[in-house]
Amino acid sequence: MKTQTLNVGLIGFGMAGRTFHAPLIQAAPGLELSAIVSSDTERVQSAYPEVTAHAKASLLMADRDIDLVVIATPNETHFPLAKAALAKGKHVVLDKPFAVSLAEARQLKVQADEADRLLSVFHNRRWDSDFLTLKTLLDEQRLGRVVEVESRFDRFRPVVPDRWREQYRPGSGIWYDLGPHLLDQARALFGMPRALLLELASLRDGAEIDDDFLAVLEYDRLRVTLRASTLVAEPTPRLRVNGTRGSFVKYGLDPQEAWLKEGESPQPAWGIDPSPGRLTVNEGEGDEVELGHQEVESVPGDYRAYYDGIARTLLRGTPPPVTAEEALEVMTLLEAGLDSYRQGRWVKLKEGGSKLRRLHSR
């Protein structure tokens, strides 16, 4: 790059674009939020008067000064918008999920590789405080050999809102909304599973699409359960992890999303979780079991790290914070889950997670 500042164009100013991408882009050294595409240009100008507001994505694509295009639009539009941006020579960041199908995601990766452009997906939950804390515990082997992990995103939203994620259309529903977060975290910690089983449900009155899921990922002597629901009023553990030395339990969601929704600007060391997890480990000798309990100091979360990493990749050539290959693995798991649900059985992933075949019922 000739300059030390990259001009960024954001497409989409809904919840994702307004709450996550715009403030995090602005907080990243080396990135400048130059333009935003939205059907409500007045809202954009009110929030960011110094930024150019476009009513159509084509106007942004035609701007030669835009180096990076960030796409935070409904899932079914990810593929055509990213394809158009890459064709114009732009680097591209997509909000999760990558696309609505693995085939679309693969096409985009091929196009990006051929154009020598960056293509990355905003898997920001790798920088959740609870995830980073668990990763530290695993790296330090404080739980021994981990045998069971339960990871949940539960909410209580009994009334179905009028928004595209709740409507019957490609890429809608809770599996494509929260599934990518939990799948990416599991993949980052343990790699690709051997097999996957998914159950989906539409439980709320008036629900058109799935609003509850249970996914089970099978590894060698390890089982990972991922759950998300919109009808959980009583707090459940965000994480419950069992190992040969003991257990780790964490309640409460990472606070960064709530803070961003309140309009707070990301600051250094801002992602400190006020709800520490609890570690229970065996402190006995030999066959004697003596359980000790302690609070675990949370590792600070930091969503800023994603766009900081994107800037370093484009300006200095460092590896991207999320590679297209990693995002393709998440898409592989999303599609394997849908195949499992439709067939009513386990789906086994072949080595590398690139091809799938159904497992016979057990």
DOMAR-876751 format. One record per residue (C-alpha): x, y, z. Coordinates in pm, whole numbers, padded with zeros to 5 digits, always signed. Layout:
XYZ;...
//
This chain:
+00000+00000+00000;+00122+00351-00080;-00042+00506+00222;-00054+00408+00586;-00430+00458+00603;-00685+00236+00431;-01021+00375+00323;-01305+00148+00433;-01655+00134+00288;-01927-00029+00498;-02234-00178+00330;-02522-00210+00575;-02613+00008+00872;-02846-00224+01059;-02763-00375+01397;-02441-00543+01284;-02306-00253+01081;-02406+00021+01323;-02325-00160+01651;-02016-00365+01566;-01844-00277+01242;-01860+00104+01229;-01720+00172+01580;-01461-00106+01559;-01337+00014+01219;-01305+00365+01358;-01108+00236+01657;-00853+00050+01440;-00522+00226+01366;-00464+00237+00991;-00832+00220+00896;-01060+00511+00812;-01435+00468+00777;-01491+00671+00460;-01834+00567+00330;-02145+00381+00443;-02418+00232+00224;-02768+00238+00372;-03127+00285+00260;-03149+00540+00543;-02876+00787+00449;-03008+01047+00692;-02947+00808+00981;-02590+00754+00860;-02524+01127+00830;-02666+01187+01176;-02437+00927+01332;-02131+00991+01114;-02153+01338+00956;-01795+01318+00824;-01864+00994+00631;-02006+00978+00279;-02351+00817+00276;-02454+00617-00030;-02801+00482-00101;-02668+00210-00334;-02379-00032-00306;-02282+00027-00671;-02179+00383-00585;-01940+00254-00320;-01798-00014-00550;-01722+00249-00814;-01517+00460-00572;-01152+00392-00656;-01037+00538-00323;-01208+00260-00125;-00955-00011-00037;-01165-00240+00184;-01537-00319+00161;-01710-00450+00473;-02041-00628+00411;-02290-00632+00701;-02612-00704+00515;-02869-00988+00520;-02696-01323+00471;-02842-01396+00129;-02676-01080-00011;-02324-01169+00108;-02231-01362-00205;-02340-01114-00475;-02201-00812-00288;-01867-00977-00212;-01841-01101-00570;-01900-00748-00700;-01649-00595-00457;-01377-00845-00547;-01443-00782-00917;-01372-00413-00851;-01039-00499-00689;-01149-00440-00330;-01042-00632-00024;-01349-00779+00150;-01464-00847+00505;-01795-01027+00548;-02005-01037+00860;-02069-01396+00964;-02175-01629+00818;-01948-01634+00515;-02244-01699+00281;-02565-01904+00278;-02396-02208+00121;-02056-02372+00117;-02055-02358-00264;-02095-01978-00260;-01820-01941-00002;-01582-02154-00205;-01651-01947-00516;-01565-01629-00329;-01239-01774-00199;-01134-01876-00550;-01218-01530-00680;-01024-01361-00398;-00721-01586-00452;-00720-01515-00825;-00749-01140-00764;-00489-01149-00483;-00735-00975-00251;-00797-01028+00119;-01117-01214+00204;-01203-01255+00572;-01509-01319+00789;-01592-01131+01110;-01581-01414+01364;-01552-01168+01651;-01644-01415+01925;-01286-01544+01922;-01219-01231+02125;-01487-01293+02388;-01355-01281+02742;-01503-01620+02835;-01357-01788+02526;-01010-01642+02587;-01029-01744+02954;-01121-02101+02862;-00844-02111+02601;-00594-02010+02869;-00719-02282+03105;-00685-02541+02828;-00339-02418+02727;-00229-02448+03091;-00398-02794+03118;-00559-02694+03445;-00857-02923+03379;-00647-03220+03273;-00775-03394+02962;-01104-03230+02866;-01383-03480+02800;-01698-03265+02778;-01776-02907+02679;-02116-02736+02681;-02126-02392+02520;-02450-02193+02511;-02595-01864+02391;-02937-01840+02556;-03179-01547+02553;-03535-01478+02654;-03712-01316+02359;-04063-01464+02359;-04201-01218+02103;-04085-01279+01744;-03951-00946+01611;-04023-00823+01261;-03677-00859+01106;-03523-01060+00825;-03348-01309+01057;-03690-01427+01177;-03840-01471+00830;-03831-01776+00607;-03552-01685+00365;-03201-01812+00283;-02961-01787+00574;-03218-01688+00835;-03285-01858+01168;-03082-01906+01483;-02854-02177+01337;-02712-01928+01085;-02721-01645+01340;-02559-01787+01654;-02438-02119+01515;-02135-01963+01338;-02014-01811+01667;-02028-02135+01864;-01898-02350+01578;-01603-02120+01517;-01510-02123+01884;-01525-02503+01900;-01323-02534+01578;-01063-02286+01707;-01018-02483+02031;-01043-02842+01913;-01024-02848+01533;-01281-03009+01307;-01498-03279+01468;-01532-03636+01343;-01911-03615+01331;-02198-03377+01400;-02563-03414+01504;-02809-03122+01491;-03162-03071+01616;-03354-02756+01520;-03687-02632+01655;-03929-02341+01613;-04067-02298+01964;-04207-01946+01994;-04562-01860+01899;-04556-01726+01545;-04202-01845+01467;-04142-01899+01093;-03790-02035+01125;-03568-02213+01379;-03525-02029+01709;-03367-02314+01909;-03085-02557+01830;-02886-02836+01988;-02567-02947+01813;-02336-03226+01926;-01980-03242+01793;-01790-03567+01834;-01413-03577+01879;-01176-03848+02001;-01280-03898+02366;-01439-03552+02371;-01796-03442+02316;-01886-03076+02256;-02247-02964+02292;-02357-02632+02144;-02695-02484+02232;-02888-02164+02166;-03245-02073+02249;-03474-01771+02258;-03690-01901+02544;-03452-01930+02840;-03550-01689+03118;-03341-01841+03398;-02964-01795+03345;-02781-02105+03226;-02403-02154+03221;-02242-01985+02923;-01971-02253+02949;-01949-02581+03135;-01628-02779+03084;-01538-03111+03246;-01196-03273+03248;-00998-03543+03426;-00880-03294+03690;-01199-03097+03742;-01456-02859+03598;-01492-02497+03487;-01829-02320+03487;-01894-01967+03361;-02222-01770+03377;-02297-01451+03189;-02223-01330+02836;-01921-01129+02735;-02018-00764+02799;-01874-00608+02481;-02189-00642+02269;-02403-00476+02536;-02152-00193+02572;-02138-00136+02196;-02519-00128+02181;-02511+00142+02448;-02284+00349+02226;-01960+00305+02417;-01639+00341+02217;-01389+00056+02235;-01097+00141+02463;-00775-00042+02559;-00844-00326+02808;-01215-00244+02798;-01346-00601+02762;-01314-00703+03127;-01593-00945+03219;-01740-00860+03561;-01863-01221+03610;-01566-01452+03676;-01589-01824+03613;-01553-02092+03880;-01289-02362+03870;-01328-02683+04073;-01024-02914+04062;-00896-03219+04243;-00620-03122+04484;-00591-03467+04640;-00297-03706+04613;-00313-04051+04454;-00659-04205+04486;-00774-03939+04731;-01019-03683+04593;-01010-03340+04754;-01194-03073+04560;-01079-02713+04570;-01283-02418+04442;-01164-02085+04311;-01276-01795+04099;-01090-01759+03770;-00976-01411+03675;-01118-01338+03330;-00890-01268+03038;-01009-00933+02894;-01204-00963+02570;-01121-00730+02283;-01323-00712+01961;-01084-00440+01843;-00830-00713+01775;-01014-00821+01459;-00990-00493+01268;-00647-00421+01416;-00546-00751+01258;-00708-00666+00925;-00513-00338+00911;-00185-00515+00989;-00255-00775+00721;-00313-00516+00451;-00042-00271+00559;+00229-00507+00683;+00150-00844+00530;+00085-01029+00857;-00156-01328+00859;-00524-01224+00874;-00706-01259+01207;-00957-01494+01040;-00857-01669+00719;-01094-01767+00441;-00993-02131+00501;-01107-02110+00864;-01435-01949+00760;-01486-02227+00503;-01456-02483+00782;-01734-02307+00972;-01949-02318+00656;-01873-02688+00626;-02005-02741+00980;-02314-02527+00917;-02406-02734+00612;-02322-03061+00786;-02564-02958+01061;-02843-02890+00813;-02778-03225+00646;-02793-03394+00986;-03121-03226+01076;-03287-03304+00743;-03173-03667+00747;-03236-03718+01118;-02896-03876+01181;-02530-03812+01254;-02316-03674+00973;-01953-03778+00962;-01690-03538+00833;-01410-03683+00627;-01053-03576+00699;-01014-03202+00647;-01387-03142+00673;-01413-03087+00298;-01644-03376+00217;-01932-03526+00407;-02098-03862+00431;-02381-03971+00654;-02310-04197+00949;-02535-04494+00993;-02766-04462+01291;-02605-04580+01612;
//
